[in-house]
Amino acid sequence: MVNGNAITPISPANWAALIGAWAFDGKSARYLGPAGTRRNGHSDATTTASHEAPLGSPYGIAVGDIRLTDGTIRSVITFTALDEAEQTTGGIVLGYESQNESYIIVQLGAYNAGYAISEFVPGSGWRALARAGSIQNLSTSHPYALELTQIGQELTMRVDGVRVFRHILPKPPAGDQVGLFGWGTKEIEFSGLSIEQELPRAFVAMQFGPPHDTIYEELIRPVTESAKFEVIRADELRGPGIIFEDVKREITQAKVVIAEITPANPNVFYELGYAHALNKSTILLARSERDPLPFDIASYRVIFYEDTIRGKPVVEKSLRKHLASILGDSSANS
């Protein structure tokens, strides 16, 4: 796994209050309570209030103008007051697309826990994915440094530099917009928000040795890297431990899995199956002369290619289009 591809930390410049009342001053955001809440003495801030929360639930969501699929989000959260009965909660929203689709919240104070990761499920509400600690240990006198790292479907939550969770999402987030979340009627301040983006990762599942190594080095790797992905193949993993545990982690952290399925290699199909179990985006490659595909994957789109000088530009173009589509870049498909 290659590190060091983080971009200089950036902060959202603009905010939109979708639910609840919020105040923004360019450097920080403040959740004021449910919609209709009056601001108290925040003359230096711009206050916006959106529609009432469903069924009168006292919560708020604000989204920023920065998107994230891989990287680290940091914010200092300070509670002006805590109400254990109403479960005062402050957190970061991840993978937001719309109010009608699922999203993830990494939060302080929820489900009677000090730390929690939850998911909004349309039609049924929020459900806890992971929780730890007691809500009684939260304090109004402490600025909590919340840090969330998302690499593929792996989430790592740290508070004041201490790791409290490493959680694997069962599926990729629906969107990539970053936001803030507040629950309750008490004001919550969010300051020092910054984001370090990383290149999304692509895991390549394929048989090793000639001629497959040539296809990897001369076609798959350069095209995928030019599409702004970090590329890794199982034989490039280093370090002690069980290799397949490393492979599973790389698949979990990947934005996409590229599988060359020309030979019926059991390791490749196992890795492809693990990716499908995680609802991971996959791109399948196979030589045009390959025998009929196995029944279980026959319905998937496959990029068939000719291993010739004339065939190389064709498969490069198709692979580039698939990768651009996964990143949501429609301009690359023209």
C-alpha positions, 0 to 999 in steps of 0.5 A, spaced: 500 500 500 502 506 497 502 512 502 503 519 501 498 521 496 494 526 500 493 533 498 494 539 502 488 540 507 482 544 505 476 547 508 469 548 505 468 555 503 461 555 502 455 551 506 448 549 505 443 548 511 439 543 509 435 541 516 435 545 522 438 552 524 445 553 522 450 559 523 456 560 519 462 565 519 467 562 514 471 559 519 466 555 523 459 552 523 454 552 529 448 548 529 443 552 533 437 547 534 431 545 530 428 549 524 425 556 527 431 556 532 433 564 534 440 565 534 443 568 540 448 574 539 452 571 533 452 577 529 458 576 526 455 569 523 450 568 517 444 564 520 440 560 515 434 555 517 431 550 513 425 546 513 423 542 519 425 536 521 421 530 519 416 528 525 419 534 529 425 530 530 430 535 533 436 535 528 440 538 523 444 537 517 449 542 513 453 540 507 459 543 504 462 544 497 467 539 498 466 532 496 470 526 499 471 519 497 478 517 500 482 521 505 481 524 512 476 529 515 478 533 521 473 537 526 473 540 533 466 539 536 464 543 542 458 542 546 455 548 549 450 544 553 449 537 554 442 534 555 443 526 556 435 525 555 435 528 548 442 525 546 445 531 544 449 529 538 455 532 534 458 529 528 460 529 521 456 526 515 460 522 510 457 520 503 451 524 502 447 524 496 440 527 498 435 526 504 432 520 500 438 516 500 443 513 505 449 516 508 453 515 514 454 519 521 461 519 525 458 522 531 459 524 539 454 522 543 448 517 540 445 511 542 447 512 550 454 512 547 460 517 547 462 515 540 458 512 534 458 510 527 451 510 524 447 510 518 441 513 515 436 508 512 431 511 508 424 509 510 426 507 517 431 512 520 438 511 523 441 505 525 447 504 529 453 501 526 458 501 531 458 504 538 463 505 544 464 509 551 458 512 555 455 519 553 456 521 560 463 521 559 462 527 554 463 534 557 461 541 555 468 544 557 472 540 552 473 541 545 473 534 542 478 533 536 474 528 531 478 525 526 475 520 520 479 517 515 475 513 509 479 509 505 474 505 500 469 502 505 474 502 511 472 507 516 477 509 522 474 514 527 479 517 532 478 522 538 483 527 541 488 522 537 486 516 540 483 510 535 476 508 537 473 505 531 475 501 525 469 499 521 468 496 515 461 498 511 457 493 508 457 497 501 460 503 499 456 510 501 451 513 496 454 519 495 461 523 496 458 530 499 461 532 506 457 535 511 455 536 519 450 533 523 447 536 530 441 532 534 438 536 540 436 543 542 443 545 544 448 549 540 454 545 538 460 548 535 464 545 529 471 549 528 477 547 524 474 543 519 479 540 514 479 535 509 485 531 506 484 528 500 487 521 497 487 518 491 482 512 490 485 505 490 484 500 485 486 493 486 487 488 480 486 481 481 489 477 476 494 471 474 501 472 475 507 471 470 507 472 463 503 474 459 499 477 464 505 481 467 505 484 461 498 486 460 498 489 467 505 493 466 503 496 459 496 496 460 492 496 466 497 500 471 498 506 466 491 507 464 489 506 471 494 511 474 492 516 468 485 516 471 488 518 478 487 511 481 493 508 486 494 501 483 496 495 487 496 488 485 497 482 490 504 480 489 506 487 490 504 487 498 509 487 503 510 485 510 509 480 515 502 476 516 497 472 512 497 475 505 490 473 504 488 478 510 492 483 506 488 482 500 482 482 503 484 489 506 486 492 500 479 490 496 476 493 502 480 499 501 479 499 494 474 504 490 474 499 484 477 492 483 479 490 476 479 483 475 483 479 469 478 473 468 481 470 462 484 464 465 480 460 470 484 462 476 481 460 483 484 466 487 482 471 482 475 469 482 475 468 490 477 475 490 472 477 485 467 474 489 469 478 495 469 484 492 462 483 490 460 481 497 462 488 499 458 491 493 464 493 490 465 496 483 468 491 479 471 492 472 472 485 468 477 484 463 478 478 458 481 476 452 476 475 446 478 468 444 476 466 452 471 460 452 464 462 455 464 466 461 462 462 468 454 462 469 455 466 475 458 472 472 456 471 465 451 477 466 456 482 468 459 487 463 466 484 460 471 488 456 473 483 451 480 485 448 485 482 443 492 482 445 495 485 439 498 492 437 491 494 434 487 491 440 491 495 445 488 502 444 481 499 444 481 496 451 485 502 453 479 507 451 474 502 454 478 501 461 479 509 461 471 510 460 469 505 466 474 508 471 471 515 469 464 513 470 466 510 477 469 517 479 463 520 476 467 524 470 462 524 464 467 528 460 471 522 459 466 518 456 465 523 450 
